[in-house]
Amino acid sequence: MERFSEIPEFKKIPGEAELREAPEVEEYAESPETPLAKKENLDGFFEKEVPLQEKIGRVLDEITPKKLNNPIVNKTLRLLTAFSIFMGGSSFFAKGVSAEEIEQGLRQPKEAAAELLKTENQPKETEAPGGWKKFIDRFDISVGGIYENLPPFRGGVSSDISTFKNLTQSDFYKDFSRDKYSKAVIAFYNSVRLSDNSADFFQKLDQLKNFTTQQKTLILQNLGTVLNKTYNYDMLENNQMVKISDQAMFQSIKEYLQNGKILPGGICGNIHTFLTKAAKEMGLEAWLQINSRKRTNHIFSGLLTETDKGKQITFLDYNNLISTGTLNYKDALGIAERRMGSITTLNSFVGNETEFLFPVKSRAQEKIEEAAGVTDTGKELEEKLKEGKIKKEKGLTIKLSPETKTIGLTKDYIGLTFFNYENVYNNPYQSLENLNALRGRLNLKGETLSLEADATILHLNLKDLDDGNIAYDEFIGRIAADFIDSHKFNKGEYGQFILNYGASLQTALRLPLGKTAKESTAGLMGEGGTGLRMIYLAPNNIGKFYVGASEIFRGQPRDAQSKDIAVKEAAKSFTVGADIKVREGKILNLEAIKSRLDWGEKLEIRGGLAGEKWRGGLAYEKSSSRYERFIPSAEKTTVAVGYKDGPKWEIDVLGFKADEKYADAENRKIYGAEVKLKIFLW
């Protein structure tokens, strides 16, 4: 197999004759992040967390049992104390410090926990005698599935896993002539040799817009090779991520090519920011992507490439070319995960050379977050605002589909869920072969405040591109808090007004487990939101009319070159709806939601008719994306029919059809159906 190898280490910039005989660019060299990734991320996490533990300890020390008369406050503080101890312990063990250091670092939270956990003279809650009623009030079972018309890979490559070997660098450069190769390499060296600064260099790249995509990509690979040589290991070891000027990066390139000396430049974020700028100067569509490689946090570049086989999304990791054979970004991330041997959880963002825009998720990440109970903060807040209060539920839940099986038990303050996923359709864009997860949940719910804490242990089998599997374990911890309250205004002859308002907060942390944890780093996400809903109840119960608004915020990396976290508005929604009594026992419901998202706009319209036993509904969603390369525009229609037999049981049958459109790609149709059965036992 013909391979492009690494450009030679010239002591001076060669002439054209030497370049025409130059070896080619090496395929998939090791990343500098791999051996030192632990220092790059865990040190910073450790340094920030220990002072936080000390602050928590000081606060808890001030709390005495006399202040804990409220049972909800008591249980909440116990929960937060337990999480404080756990989080501190996890960081210390990740760093590998001694037992004495662990004891010293956790001293204050431990003392506070001991004070809180003393036996107090509080009346014990009574409960009904044994039987199923002690554990289950409700039984839910749902059966369903989703079908997608997955197209074959570009260039006639089929969807069989064995053909992924065709998604290689040699296939990308197939039929690439030696003459075009030489012209591209000469143009790269001349762009450096004849430039005095970065502005000159970018101007010369701008003059190469008439080159083919293959030539431009080859220039970027040569540039990536040189920048890899100038990798700043001191910055990595010192856990520094700072912005580096284009001039400093260019100076490192020229010093290496002209004199053979290494002048340290930057690390992955700095290097791929420069590569992305270079790609855009040559007229390529390019961007930045946070993912992981060998389970270490990493930043690399994305490109839209076009050959005689058509367009595809291609990733560039230094000089390593990752063809994906698709224009569907979710699928492309799955190919990158398989190539890099790592699934990114909670920390996958797409951006440009100045900022990160929004999170993007592969199929595998969606399944992992589902298993860990990481939810859509905006949707969860909307549902809670409808109720106007904290809803307490307990029961047994079973969900079945061809790929996913879930069984969960919720009882008062405790929940336990088992999650299993199998890639039964052998979907080549899904990097997960299978996933098993066990999630435990603590629920503390009062009238207006609720706290949830999830702890999930996951075992994953990741597919590589050679039909092999990479197995590893992860822990994902999640904490969510909700405040929901309702205020009723005086009722008069003209009706009554009710104001529902609240706020939600969700944060999740991913930590690797086992032997492979030494070359892995943590992932972190945080979201919050506020909202309200004004409801008008018409006289004589003839109708309910409401308007609402909500805003969702997210914490995310600011840009590829720094460690700053930016708080960004992720969504702003406005809701209008009504439940109107059309005749005795018949209610017509209508609702419209207009959302402005960080990637576009979304419109949702729902309507239905409900009687004493039967109900039916129709929902239509349309999203218009400003960034169709990464988030598709889509339309979705859902039809639902339900039947309820008094307080005993109810059943719903749902079906939907969706169309997704990524930039330059054909529409993809997705179909789904589900049957939900709910039985109230007592």
Buried (B, 14 or more C-beta within 10 A) or exposed (E): EEBBBBBEEBEEBBEEEEBBEBEBBBBBBEBBBEEBBBBBBBBBBBEEBBEEBBEBBEBBEEBEBEEBEEEBBBBBBBBBBBBBBBBBBBBBEBBEBEEEEBEEBBEBBBEBBEBBEEEEEEEEEEEEEEEEEEBBBBBBBBEBEBEBEBBBBBBEBEBEBEBBBBBBBBBBBBEBEEEBBBBBBBBBBBBBBEBEEBEBBBEBBEEBEEBBBBBBBBBBBBBBBBBBBBBBEEBBEEBBBEBBEBEBBBBBBBBBBBEEEEBBBBBBBBBBBBBBBBBBBBBBBBBBBBBBBBBBBBBBBBBBBBBEBBBBBBBBBBBBBBBBBBBBBBBBBBBBBBBBBBBBBBBBBBBBBEBBBBBBBBBBBBBBBBBBBBBEBBEBBBEBBBEBBBEEEBBBBBBBBEBBBBBBBBBBEEBEBBBBBBBEEEBBBBBBBBBBBBBEBBBBBBEBBBBBBBBBBBBBBBBBBEEEEBEBBBBBBBBBBBBBBBEEEEEEEEBBBBBBBBBBBBBBBBBBBEEBBEBBBBBBBBBBBBBBBBBBBBEEEEBBBBBBBBBBBBBBBBBBBBBEEEEBEBBBBEBEBBBBBEEEEEBBBBBBBBBEBBBBBBBBBBBBBBBEEEBBBEBBBBBBBEBBBBBBBBBBBBBBBBBBEEEEBBBBBBBBBBBBBBBBBEEBEBEBBBBBBBBBEE
